[in-house]
Structure formats: structure tokens, C-alpha cells
Amino acid sequence: MLKVWIDQDLCTGDGLCEEIAPDVFFGMDDGLFYVKESAENFGTEKLFDGVANPGGAEGMARFPEGLLEAVIDAAEECPGECIFIETE
């Protein structure tokens, strides 16, 4: 299983991650970016206390294997080096 999370303390808010992999990353009103576990990929939207994502490792989300290359590209292009990919 592939999972990804963003350390918002390191996020620069450039949005390159969302440009590269919009099915995995999204921006919020705070100017930072987060990961999403979408209903399109897993049947249900992952929510935390009614919000899309609390951020950090707590907000880790699964993503489909078909998006691995895009997620790796996003992590490599990220100026804040804040995207972390994990496998189980």
C-alpha cells in the first residue's frame, strides 16, 4: 500500500505538487498544501473531524499505484522538500 503525507511546517505553498498530481494534493485557504484520499480511488473520501485533512503524518493518505510516478515527481520538485512517501 502506498501512502503520502506533507509536513506543513516545511511547505512553501508553491503548489507544484498539485500541478503535478492533482488527484493526490490540494491547497487550502491557509496557503499550504495537503494530501487527499479520494472517493474516486478508494470508494470514500477520507475525512478527519469533518475536514479534509489535519496535515502532517496524521493526515497520511493512500494513493493508487498508478499515481506513484507523479507523486515521486511532486516530491522531487517540491522546493520545501516536505512530501514524504511510505509503503506498507
C-alpha positions in Angstrom: 0.0 0.0 0.0 1.3 3.4 -0.9 0.9 6.4 1.3 1.9 10.0 1.3 1.9 13.0 3.6 3.1 16.6 3.7 4.9 18.3 6.6 3.1 21.6 6.6 5.9 23.2 8.7 8.2 22.8 5.6 5.6 23.5 2.9 6.4 26.7 1.0 2.9 26.9 -0.6 4.3 26.9 -4.2 1.6 24.4 -5.4 3.9 22.4 -7.7 2.6 19.2 -6.0 -1.0 20.0 -7.0 0.1 20.9 -10.6 1.9 17.6 -10.9 -0.5 15.3 -9.1 -3.9 17.0 -8.6 -5.6 13.7 -7.7 -3.3 13.5 -4.6 -2.5 17.1 -3.5 -4.7 20.1 -2.9 -4.3 23.6 -1.5 -6.3 25.1 1.4 -7.1 28.7 2.5 -4.0 28.7 4.7 -1.8 28.8 1.6 -0.4 25.3 2.4 -0.9 22.0 0.6 -2.3 18.7 1.9 -2.9 15.2 0.6 -6.3 13.6 -0.1 -7.5 10.1 -0.2 -10.3 10.5 -2.8 -13.5 8.6 -3.2 -12.7 8.1 -6.8 -9.7 6.0 -5.8 -10.9 4.2 -2.7 -14.7 4.5 -2.6 -15.0 7.0 0.2 -13.4 10.4 0.9 -11.1 10.4 4.0 -12.2 13.0 6.5 -10.9 14.0 9.9 -13.4 15.6 12.2 -15.3 16.8 9.2 -12.3 18.4 7.5 -10.4 17.1 4.5 -7.1 16.6 6.2 -5.4 17.7 9.5 -1.9 17.8 7.9 1.3 16.2 8.9 1.8 12.5 9.3 -1.6 12.3 11.0 -3.1 13.2 7.6 -1.3 10.5 5.7 -3.4 9.3 2.7 -3.3 6.2 0.5 -2.9 6.7 -3.3 -3.2 4.3 -6.2 0.0 2.7 -7.5 -0.8 4.2 -10.9 0.0 7.6 -9.4 3.3 6.7 -7.9 5.4 8.3 -10.6 3.5 11.6 -10.3 3.8 11.6 -6.5 7.6 10.9 -6.8 7.9 13.7 -9.3 6.0 16.1 -7.0 8.2 15.1 -4.0 11.4 15.7 -6.1 10.2 19.1 -7.5 8.9 20.4 -4.1 11.1 23.3 -3.0 10.2 22.7 0.6 11.2 19.0 0.5 8.1 18.4 2.6 6.5 15.4 0.8 7.0 12.0 2.3 6.1 8.7 0.6 5.7 5.5 2.6 5.0 1.9 1.6 3.5 -0.9 3.6 
